Amino acid sequence: MDIRQLKSFLTVAELGSFSAAAERLGASQSTISGHINKLEDHLQVHLFQRTTRMCEISKAGQDLIAYAKDVVYAEERLSDAFLPNRTGGSIRLGVPDDYHLLPRVAGVIQDFQLSRPRVTIQLDAGLSEHHKAALDDNRLDLAILRFPSEEKSKKTPLEARLVWIKSPDLAVDFSEDLPIAHVARPCAYFGSVRSALEQKEISWRSVFSCTTLEGVRAAVTCGMAIAAVPERDCPDASMLFQDSRLPELPVFGIECVTASDDPPMVVRQFEKLLKAELYL
């Protein structure tokens, strides 16, 4: 019995697909099938019921999962404890497009890969709603998500308080529609801005929409519009726009979420370091 056979088995059992398991493990589908066939021959059981369209785990396969996890986790812990430089694998990480978070995340990645150079980490910066969907579809292993702080009681030092910003050269006339720059839907920050303006019955219009916070800041700096950004990402103190006629904006908390309730050890190890850096 080969540890790779057990890893292939657990991945197929989790994803319910040989092709998806092959993609996750960076192997060919024939390699994954070969691992399962050899494991079935060794254990003298059928682990999956396979057709051209589906793959359903058998009763014997269900019974094997707990044993396979124990063996794989023990091997991973042993290797990581004594040979961390030989630990391999990949981590697909989603993070918010917040400037003040990226240096912290980059530092964790650098420290992690110094001791585990064979682990590859793919970083995707974007919207939490997109990352939630990617976690559900197993396109990400781990993501840092933003959520309105009133949704959960836990507070962290890295909460993002939204503030209004504008160019000192832009004259704002509250008798007309406020010109707003924003990240396109489904941006949670923009959603909170819309709700706050509507609750205060302030008319507004979208004059600049893009996919990144950098684009929003550039539009505001050019004097095209006003916008709401995390306070730590305000380009300059002179751009803070404080006016009693503007609505107050919410605070967004932060959390780390994995795609699986039982992720691979390399993901768990990285998540532990990331949470420590983010005070979670």
BELPE-V875262 format. One line per field, one symbol per residue. ss: DSSP state (H for helix, E for strand, - for the rest). phi: phi as a letter, one per 30 degrees, with the letter a starting at -180 (. if undefined). burial: + if it has 9 or more other C-alpha atoms within 8 Angstrom, else -. A space follows every 50 residues. Layout:
ss = ???
phi = ???
burial = ???
//
This chain:
ss = --HHHHHHHHHHHHH--HHHHHHHH---HHHHHHHHHHHHHHH----EEE ----EEE-HHHHHHHHHHHHHHHHHHHHHHHH-HHH--EEEEEEEE--HH HHHHHHHHHHHHHHH---EEEEEEEE-HHHHHHHHH-----EEEEEEEHH H--------EEEEEE------------EEEEEE----HHHHHHHHHHHH- ---EEEEEEE--HHHHHHHHH----EEEEEHHH---HHHE---------- EEEEEEEE------HHHHHHHHHHHHH---
phi = .cedddddedddddciadddddddcibdddddddddddddddcibccbcc bdcbbcddddddddeddddedddddddddddcbddcdckbbcccbddced deddddddddddddcbdddcbccbcaddddddddddcicbcabcccbedd dbddcbdcdccdbdbadedccccddcdddccaddecdddddddedddddc hcdabdcabacbdeddddddedidacacbeedcdeaedcdccbdddddcd ccdbacbcdcdbdeedddddeddddddcic
burial = ----+++++++++--+++-++++---+-+-+++-++-+++-----++++- ----+-++-+++--+--++-+++--+++++--++++++-+++++++++-- -+-++--++--++--++++++----+++++++-++----++++++++++- -----+--+++++++++--+------++++++++-++++++++--+++-- -+++-+++++-++-+++-+++-+++++++++-++----++--------++ ++++-+-++---+-++++-++-+++-++--
//
